[in-house]
Amino acid sequence: MSLRSLTLAAGAAVSAAVLLVAVPGSANAAGGQFRYSYTTVDGYEAVGFLNNPASGQCINLTPPAADPDSASRAPKNHTNATATVFLDADCEGDTYYVLPSGTGASDRLLVRSVIFS
């Protein structure tokens, strides 16, 4: 390979790297924070959160320290997207609630999964 070919290849690689750095993060993310409460295995109340969650992807709300048989509750949508929360995991089932941006719900609303749009 000639010196000229190596120079062109290196230039192309540098240009590609600059382009990747210049492109902002995922355009499919809800900006902000989604918060929810849950009970730990030891019975303590705790707060979980998702920062800039992905849009269009179902997210199960099962923190590592959560009691596996209990649902999370009291969701607060502080993102710039609409959050649809579901009682069942994997964003399935007929029991769901839509939280517009900047809204929340009481402790009575139980959730196990969420999707942002």
C-alpha positions, 0 to 999 in steps of 0.5 A: 500500500502506498503512502498516499493510500495510507494517508487517505485511509487515515484521513477517512478514519479521522473524519468518521471519528469526528462525525461520531463525536459530533453527532449528539446522543440517542435521538430516541431518548426521553430527556429528563428523569422518571422516578418511582417508589418501591419496597426493598427485600428488607422492607424499606421504602426506596426510590428508583429512577431512570435518567434519559430513558430510551423511547419506544423500548419497554423497561421493566421496573425491578430494581435489584434490591426490590421485593420480587413479588411487589410492584413499584408505585407512585411514578413521576414523569419528569421527562420531556416524553409521555410515559405509559406505565403498566401493571404487568411486566414487559408492557403487557396487559390491559391495565396501564396509565398514561403519564404526560410529561411533568405529571405523576401519580399517587402511591395507589398506582402500581407499576411494573413496566414503562414505555416512553413515546 
